[in-house]
Amino acid sequence: MTRLTGTGRIADDLYLIAHHEVNGRPFLQPRAIGLGLAGALLAELTLPGLIRVWPEAIVVTGRSARPADGLTRGIVARLIAEPQRHPARDWLAFLARTATSDVAGRLVRSGYLTQGWSRRPWRGERWVPVDADCAFAPFYRAGGALDPAKQPTVSGTALAGLAQACGLGSRLAQFGPAGALRHLDETVRQLNPDLRELIAQTQAAVDSAVLSHRV
Amino acid sequence: MFQAQPRSPRPGLSQELAKDRLGVPSVLFFVLAGVAPLTVAAGVIPTAYQITGLTGIPAAFVAIAVILGLFAVGYVAMTRHITNSGAFYAFISRGIGRIVGVGAALVALLSYSFLQVGLYGAFGPNAASEAAAHLGLHAAWWVWALGAWAVITVLGLLRVDITGWVLGVLLTAEIAVILAETVSGLLHPHGGQLSFGTLSPADLTSAGVGTFGVLAVVAVLGFVGFEQAPVLAEEAKRARRTIPTATYVALGVIAVVYAGAAWAMAAHAGQSHVVAAAGQEGPGLLFGLGGGFLSNAAQLLFLTSLFAAALAFHNVVWRYIYALGREHVLPAVLGRTGGNNIPKAASLVQSATGLAVIVAFAAGGWPPMTDLFFWLGTTGGFGILLLLALTSIAVVAFFTRDGQGESLWSRRIAPALAAVLLTLIVVLAVQNYATLLGVPAGNAASWILPASYGLVFVAGVAWGALLRSRRPQLFAAIGLGAYAATGQLAPAVVETAQ
């Protein structure tokens, strides 16, 4: 195991799963990654019970507790500041617009990503993992949800569930035993209703984008 | 017509989301690109004159535009309450019931599949003749058809869409060329005198009332694609306005362009000669209306239009397959995406169908333009007609349970009128299917093709009934499309802009 084993934050892990471990190229369409990371950022707030997720609203419940990092703190502030309730899918769509660059920025600050340049100049800048090995650490964390022989964790299951929801199922399956995705479905069903809703909403938003040809 | 919405200041999130969403022009372009005007003007109309031997085609476009306008009233009203990219079967599932919905889903799949593969039958021979004339390349029609098939298969797997502006430029050029050809044709009528005969309602029943059934199927075929606007409901800036406006404008544009082009062809060739001229000239019936440059441009654009239409329908078909796979109505593997969110399995199924049909027609030596393009194309159009009729009934049923604040006109009167008229047309079309295909009465094709819908519908209904008894949880999610994952009803569209 290398020095860097990941931040353990769901969105950071999902970012690493969704991008190539060496060249940093995305495995998904930009909008799908954005929606997956938006779901993951909200999952980071759902896990410690800071927010509740329903189809028709996302509500901040633990106003006294403040998330440690600036990115999720900003999301909580935004949730509180919004004068009226919005359905979960609107929040996902809203956060998805900037989630990829936000999470990349957070990974850069944590020392996991560094700026690289595409060989084709018009493609602009790209973020590449500092250490290819550490980019695999998230798969270990998600592994419990994929393998009946292992003990799943709540955050690992949420990570794997969100990864599958945004289209990374086939990539996850490479790191699990046969029938890993079927097992994942069963494990996700045991999550608390908020995380289940979040995963289902993310899945619906990505499917909807695929179907309306606007991924 | 529209329900008044309370206006509330919606700062922040909603406004920021609205910035990324589509307005009427974008939705209209999406719809018209699927309609592919030159494919119909140069492909369907001349072939329809030739095969049916009927001259009331221009009047039929106007009449069908009015009937589809009536249909659209209820259709867009229901779009405000149900959002699902697989529109027809979702509406039918919610209005009539899920079992009938599964039957309708398979009918829709077969219809769009017929429409898609049929286009190879027009692309092949026209590309072959263009290449022979301009490039000196001589190859059979099916070689070109397979070429187009291969490119569409690869584009489907790479998920490279022809970008919006390319389609926009092609579409604008297509409409400009059709209008120019139309004006030129009308300025040079047969015998120097412009005849309005083909626009007369009398021409709709020239050979008895059954004539209208045949003409209506041809006209509906021309309009196919207008129903696609609700696909973008969740992407629209002001879905309550954007989707209806785009639908009505599309209907109006299509009606004027097609009726005008069909009228100009008949006027230029002469009403009594147009059928014979169509038989000799094919798509040249349109191209011959203008001068040399216009004609060359039109021929080239005809090929790009056919290709774009084949790609657009390929996308419609995989969308249906994928949505049904997600709902587990079709095998779940069809509802999965590979890398880059590409629904590979769904896309490949349609590619396999296309390949099988092209190979079968090539091996059988059947004429591609009449049998593949027109027979399968019109049969696809007939399938859409069935769905339009069923959807109208579904709209009435849906709003009967709950008016949802829609006016009596949009929830009851207009859809009921549309249901009666469309059902009447279906009956007339079935009775006169042989005329539609240009074959003697009793010919096997004239009952096998329409009966294929009966077969898949019955199979779908049986499958739906089986799902209800064996897998009630999956059954409950039928018609939810992308929202099958949440198990909640797809949200009604909301107006996101101020």
Interface residues (C-beta under 8 A of the other chain):
Chain A: F27 L28 Q29 A32 P55 A81 E82 P83 Q84 H86 P87 R89 D90 W91 A93 F94 R97 A165 C166 G167 G169 S170 R171 E197 A200 Q201 Q203 A204 A205 V206 D207 S208 A209 V210 L211 S212 H213 R214 V215
Chain B: S8 R10 P11 G12 L13 S14 E16 L17 D20 S85 G86 R159 D161 V231 L232 E234 E235 N315 R319 Y322 A323 R326 R336 T337 G338 G339 N340 N341 P343 G481 A482 Y483 A485 T486 G487 Q488 P491
